[in-house]
Amino acid sequence: ERERERERERERERERERERERERERERERERERERERERERERERERERERERERIIIKLPKAGILS
């Protein structure tokens, strides 16, 4: 009987360990998602910068007499 009890305790411990591992995996996945979001934000910022650069070029062209 005591042996069965120890076996059940070991099984509960293994289950807790599996649960901790699943939690660590969920945390890693959340971190990867945050990193993907930061990368998307950096890409949006680069796109805004390219758009501002195009606007500056378009504004300068007529002043330089290129379009006239």
C-alpha positions as CSV (number, residue, x, y, z in Angstrom):
1,E,0.0,0.0,0.0
2,R,2.8,2.4,0.9
3,E,4.5,1.5,-2.4
4,R,1.3,2.4,-4.4
5,E,1.1,5.7,-2.5
6,R,4.7,6.5,-3.4
7,E,4.0,5.6,-7.0
8,R,0.9,7.9,-7.1
9,E,3.0,10.7,-5.5
10,R,5.7,10.2,-8.2
11,E,3.0,10.3,-10.9
12,R,1.6,13.6,-9.4
13,E,5.1,15.0,-9.4
14,R,5.6,14.1,-13.1
15,E,2.3,15.7,-13.9
16,R,3.3,18.9,-12.1
17,E,6.5,18.9,-14.0
18,R,4.7,18.4,-17.4
19,E,2.4,21.3,-16.4
20,R,5.4,23.5,-15.6
21,E,6.9,22.6,-19.0
22,R,3.7,23.5,-20.8
23,E,3.6,26.8,-19.0
24,R,7.2,27.5,-20.0
25,E,6.3,26.7,-23.6
26,R,3.3,29.0,-23.5
27,E,5.6,31.8,-22.1
28,R,8.1,31.2,-24.9
29,E,5.3,31.4,-27.4
30,R,4.1,34.7,-25.9
31,E,7.6,36.1,-26.2
32,R,7.9,35.0,-29.8
33,E,4.6,36.8,-30.5
34,R,5.8,40.0,-28.8
35,E,8.9,39.8,-30.9
36,R,6.9,39.4,-34.1
37,E,4.8,42.4,-33.1
38,R,7.9,44.5,-32.5
39,E,9.2,43.5,-35.9
40,R,5.8,44.5,-37.5
41,E,6.0,47.8,-35.8
42,R,9.6,48.4,-37.0
43,E,8.4,47.6,-40.5
44,R,5.5,50.0,-40.3
45,E,8.0,52.7,-39.1
46,R,10.3,52.0,-42.0
47,E,7.3,52.3,-44.4
48,R,6.3,55.6,-42.8
49,E,9.9,56.9,-43.2
50,R,9.9,55.8,-46.9
51,E,6.6,57.6,-47.4
52,R,8.0,60.8,-45.7
53,E,11.1,60.6,-48.0
54,R,8.9,60.3,-51.1
55,E,6.9,63.3,-50.0
56,R,10.1,65.3,-49.5
57,I,11.3,64.4,-52.9
58,I,8.0,65.3,-54.6
59,I,8.0,68.6,-52.8
60,K,11.5,69.4,-53.9
61,L,11.0,68.5,-57.6
62,P,9.0,71.5,-58.7
63,K,11.3,73.9,-56.8
64,A,14.3,72.4,-58.7
65,G,12.4,73.1,-61.9
66,I,12.5,69.4,-62.9
67,L,8.8,69.1,-63.5
68,S,8.3,72.4,-65.4
